[in-house]
């Protein structure tokens, strides 16, 4: 079996609070780095990231054209959420919907940064501002199994939506420097994503902050324990092939000219890519991370020309976390 060496990045290689290696450059379009020393509060972070615009609500009208003339009809029970600086439409919501402004959405996080256990590193928006996100780093060091080059940045991602499809959501987002990838890894008994409450009461905000820190710390404790155990476990060649067979089973034969040969070759091609991509294929932790990558980035299915592709709803688009 041939393996391919991959450059490993370490914590000390980081040149800025928000550092994602030499690429991908596209991250700069959706995440704007902020100075942790100058962004202690959520309001300061929002302003530094260029997100200090407001969401306005405007009534809707339908334009009706008849006999070469245009008329306007009011649309009842719905309003348009509009971005104050660009006047971009963010979404159409029910008239009872109250937008949660960017500063207010993450205000409960002030208690987290005040605790000295985390700091802001960046924020941004997607879909023209319909979805807003912010990244926070916990002030703890994680090196899986104490192995050289296995540093993990313990990040938290906070998200909010202005299109009516997303409440304030918090997610843990481990970032593995060895491969410069986020590890959206579900762990048994550890929460990875949860909702935050919107309230003006100081006591409730403090409770949400304590809950957020507790859940995040618990998840990263579990990741360290599981990763440390798996990185010491070795898989022999036969065990690794059995792992690949369960991860990527061969398809059933098909009644075509190749008897499903093309599908089988595709699976074998992916299996070989996994074999060559792992720098150390015999470690259990690398096998676990490969499953994670398979779940996060499933192979794209080819769409035949002339077939209708379903249109993705704007309110259910992809978010960076």
Rosetta blueprint (number, residue, H / E / L):
1 X L
2 X L
3 X L
4 X L
5 X L
6 X L
7 X L
8 X L
9 X L
10 X L
11 X H
12 X H
13 X H
14 X L
15 X L
16 X L
17 X L
18 X L
19 X L
20 X L
21 X L
22 X L
23 X L
24 X L
25 X L
26 X L
27 X H
28 X H
29 X H
30 X H
31 X L
32 X E
33 X E
34 X L
35 X L
36 X H
37 X H
38 X H
39 X L
40 X L
41 X L
42 X H
43 X H
44 X H
45 X H
46 X H
47 X H
48 X H
49 X L
50 X L
51 X L
52 X L
53 X L
54 X L
55 X E
56 X E
57 X E
58 X E
59 X E
60 X E
61 X E
62 X E
63 X E
64 X E
65 X E
66 X E
67 X L
68 X L
69 X E
70 X E
71 X E
72 X E
73 X E
74 X E
75 X E
76 X E
77 X E
78 X E
79 X E
80 X E
81 X E
82 X E
83 X E
84 X L
85 X L
86 X L
87 X L
88 X L
89 X E
90 X E
91 X E
92 X E
93 X E
94 X E
95 X L
96 X L
97 X L
98 X L
99 X L
100 X L
101 X L
102 X H
103 X H
104 X H
105 X H
106 X L
107 X H
108 X H
109 X H
110 X H
111 X H
112 X H
113 X H
114 X H
115 X L
116 X L
117 X L
118 X E
119 X E
120 X E
121 X E
122 X E
123 X E
124 X E
125 X E
126 X E
127 X H
128 X H
129 X H
130 X L
131 X E
132 X E
133 X E
134 X E
135 X E
136 X E
137 X E
138 X E
139 X L
140 X L
141 X L
142 X E
143 X E
144 X H
145 X H
146 X H
147 X L
148 X L
149 X L
150 X L
151 X E
152 X E
153 X E
154 X E
155 X E
156 X E
157 X E
158 X E
159 X E
160 X E
161 X E
162 X L
163 X L
164 X L
165 X L
166 X L
167 X L
168 X L
169 X E
170 X E
171 X E
172 X E
173 X E
174 X E
175 X E
176 X E
177 X L
178 X L
179 X L
180 X L
181 X E
182 X E
183 X E
184 X L
185 X L
186 X L
187 X E
188 X L
189 X L
190 X E
191 X L
192 X L
193 X E
194 X E
195 X E
196 X L
197 X L
198 X L
199 X L
200 X L
201 X L
202 X H
203 X H
204 X H
205 X H
206 X H
207 X H
208 X H
209 X H
210 X H
211 X H
212 X H
213 X H
214 X H
215 X H
216 X H
217 X H
218 X H
219 X H
220 X H
221 X H
222 X H
223 X H
224 X H
225 X H
226 X H
227 X H
228 X H
229 X H
230 X H
231 X H
232 X H
233 X L
234 X E
235 X L
236 X L
237 X H
238 X H
239 X H
240 X H
241 X H
242 X H
243 X H
244 X H
245 X H
246 X H
247 X H
248 X L
249 X L
250 X L
251 X L
252 X L
253 X L
254 X L
255 X L
256 X L
257 X L
258 X L
259 X L
260 X L
261 X H
262 X H
263 X H
264 X H
265 X H
266 X H
267 X H
268 X H
269 X H
270 X H
271 X H
272 X H
273 X H
274 X H
275 X H
276 X H
277 X H
278 X L
279 X L
280 X L
281 X L
282 X L
283 X E
284 X H
285 X H
286 X H
287 X H
288 X H
289 X H
290 X H
291 X H
292 X H
293 X H
294 X H
295 X H
296 X H
297 X L
298 X L
299 X L
300 X L
301 X L
302 X L
303 X L
304 X L
305 X L
306 X L
307 X L
308 X L
309 X L
310 X L
311 X L
312 X L
313 X L
314 X H
315 X H
316 X H
317 X L
318 X L
319 X L
320 X L
321 X L
